[in-house]
């Protein structure tokens, strides 16, 4: 199983970023895909996940600003992040919890 995140970077307050995670080594369409993040000095936390039927769950801190989606033809899960705040600064990880698989993470920094 391999998960490769991309799309992180430095963005100003109120800006937007889209993270991507390309997966391989398993039947992508059959699994719940998740995004987690770990802010500096804090525990890793769930941001969002999307099921095989594309049912989504978004953490309260991100509702209304973040959208998770998937493209099963590309084995890719996305995290669209809008109205970014400094509190969104973190390393963002893609995960398949059922397979205990994690990507290497992509860093997002939001400046004020």
C-alpha positions as CSV (number, residue, x, y, z in Angstrom):
1,X,0.0,0.0,0.0
2,X,1.3,3.4,-0.9
3,X,-0.2,6.8,-0.4
4,X,1.4,9.9,-1.8
5,X,0.1,13.3,-0.7
6,X,0.8,16.6,-2.6
7,X,-0.5,20.1,-2.7
8,X,0.6,21.6,0.5
9,X,2.4,24.9,0.9
10,X,2.3,28.4,2.3
11,X,-1.0,30.3,1.9
12,X,-2.3,33.5,3.4
13,X,-5.3,33.9,5.8
14,X,-8.5,33.3,3.8
15,X,-6.8,31.5,1.0
16,X,-7.4,28.1,-0.5
17,X,-5.5,24.9,-1.2
18,X,-6.4,21.5,-2.7
19,X,-4.5,18.5,-1.4
20,X,-4.3,15.3,-3.4
21,X,-3.5,11.7,-2.3
22,X,-2.7,9.1,-5.0
23,X,-3.1,5.6,-3.7
24,X,-1.8,2.3,-5.0
25,X,-1.4,-1.3,-3.9
26,X,-5.0,-2.0,-2.9
27,X,-8.6,-1.8,-4.3
28,X,-9.0,1.9,-3.8
29,X,-12.7,2.1,-4.5
30,X,-13.5,-0.4,-1.7
31,X,-12.1,1.6,1.2
32,X,-12.9,4.5,3.3
33,X,-10.2,7.2,2.7
34,X,-9.3,9.7,5.4
35,X,-7.5,13.0,5.8
36,X,-5.8,13.7,9.2
37,X,-3.7,16.6,10.3
38,X,-1.1,17.2,13.0
39,X,-0.7,20.8,14.1
40,X,2.7,21.7,15.6
41,X,3.0,20.4,19.1
42,X,-0.4,18.7,19.0
43,X,-1.9,15.3,18.5
44,X,-3.0,14.0,15.1
45,X,-6.7,14.6,14.4
46,X,-9.3,13.6,11.9
47,X,-10.1,16.2,9.3
48,X,-12.5,14.2,7.0
49,X,-13.2,10.9,5.5
50,X,-15.1,9.6,2.5
51,X,-16.6,6.1,2.1
52,X,-16.8,3.8,-0.8
53,X,-20.3,5.2,-1.5
54,X,-18.9,8.7,-1.3
55,X,-20.6,9.4,2.0
56,X,-18.5,12.0,3.8
57,X,-17.8,13.1,7.3
58,X,-16.1,16.4,8.1
59,X,-14.7,17.4,11.5
60,X,-16.6,20.3,13.1
61,X,-13.6,22.6,12.9
62,X,-13.6,22.2,9.2
63,X,-17.3,22.1,8.3
64,X,-18.3,24.6,5.7
65,X,-14.7,25.2,4.7
66,X,-13.3,21.9,3.7
67,X,-14.6,19.3,1.2
68,X,-13.4,15.8,0.7
69,X,-13.9,14.0,-2.6
70,X,-12.5,11.0,-4.5
71,X,-12.0,9.9,-8.0
72,X,-11.9,6.1,-8.2
73,X,-10.8,6.2,-11.8
74,X,-7.6,7.9,-10.7
75,X,-7.2,6.2,-7.3
76,X,-7.1,9.7,-5.8
77,X,-8.7,11.4,-2.8
78,X,-8.8,15.2,-2.5
79,X,-9.2,17.7,0.2
80,X,-10.4,21.1,-0.9
81,X,-9.6,23.7,1.8
82,X,-11.1,27.2,1.7
83,X,-11.1,30.1,4.0
84,X,-7.9,28.9,5.6
85,X,-7.0,30.1,9.1
86,X,-3.7,30.0,11.0
87,X,-5.2,27.2,13.1
88,X,-5.3,25.0,10.0
89,X,-1.4,25.0,9.9
90,X,-0.4,21.4,10.2
91,X,1.0,18.4,8.4
92,X,-1.8,16.7,6.5
93,X,-1.9,13.0,6.1
94,X,-3.8,10.7,3.9
95,X,-4.8,7.4,5.4
96,X,-6.6,4.1,4.9
97,X,-7.3,3.2,8.5
98,X,-8.6,-0.3,7.7
99,X,-5.2,-1.1,6.3
100,X,-3.3,0.9,8.9
101,X,-1.7,2.8,6.0
102,X,-0.4,6.4,6.1
103,X,1.2,8.7,3.6
104,X,4.3,10.8,4.3
105,X,2.3,14.0,4.9
106,X,2.2,17.3,3.2
107,X,2.7,20.5,5.1
108,X,0.2,23.4,5.1
109,X,1.2,26.7,6.6
110,X,-1.4,29.5,6.8
111,X,0.1,33.0,7.5
112,X,-1.8,35.8,9.1
